[in-house]
């Protein structure tokens, strides 16, 4: 999940409920990282869902990539 990728929380994600993000709502990855002092820690994402909601430092495993719609 690289910067700029469109993602959404996985179905049934408890993190989605904690952040109050609607089911199936897509956001854009701002950053992907691991804390330098936390060796072995899970990869984290910062994801912007709207101008009023940015999810900071959530586990990457809570997200899935949104497939772009096919062009017609």
C-alpha positions in Angstrom: 0.0 0.0 0.0 2.0 2.9 -1.3 1.4 6.6 -0.8 -1.6 7.7 -2.9 -3.2 4.3 -2.9 -7.0 4.1 -2.3 -7.9 1.9 0.6 -10.8 1.1 2.9 -11.1 -0.7 6.2 -11.6 -4.4 6.0 -15.1 -5.7 6.6 -15.6 -6.2 10.4 -12.6 -4.1 11.4 -12.9 -2.9 15.0 -10.5 0.0 14.0 -13.1 1.2 11.5 -15.6 1.6 14.3 -13.1 3.2 16.6 -12.4 5.9 14.0 -16.1 6.3 13.1 -15.5 5.6 9.4 -18.5 4.3 7.4 -18.5 0.8 6.0 -16.9 0.8 2.5 -15.7 4.4 2.6 -12.4 4.8 0.8 -9.5 7.0 1.7 -6.1 7.8 0.4 -2.8 6.7 1.9 -0.7 9.6 3.0 2.2 7.6 4.5 3.3 4.1 5.3 5.9 3.5 8.0 7.2 1.5 11.0 8.2 3.3 14.1 12.1 3.2 14.2 12.2 2.4 17.9 9.7 -0.4 17.6 11.6 -3.3 15.8 9.1 -6.0 14.8 6.1 -3.7 15.1 3.3 -3.8 12.6 3.5 -1.5 9.5 1.3 1.6 10.0 -0.6 3.9 7.7 -1.8 7.5 7.8 -5.0 7.7 5.7 -7.1 10.7 4.8 -10.8 10.0 4.4 -12.1 13.5 4.2 -11.1 17.1 5.1 -12.4 16.4 8.6 -11.1 12.9 9.1 -7.5 11.6 8.9 -6.6 8.2 10.5 -3.1 8.4 12.0 -0.9 5.4 12.7 -3.4 2.6 12.2 -2.1 -0.9 11.5 -1.8 -1.6 7.7 -3.4 -5.0 8.3 -6.7 -3.2 9.0 -7.0 -1.9 5.4 -7.5 -3.4 2.0 -6.8 -1.8 -1.4 -9.8 -0.5 -3.3 -9.7 -1.7 -6.9 -10.1 1.0 -9.4 -13.3 0.8 -11.5 -12.9 -0.4 -15.0 -13.0 2.2 -17.7 -16.0 2.0 -20.0 
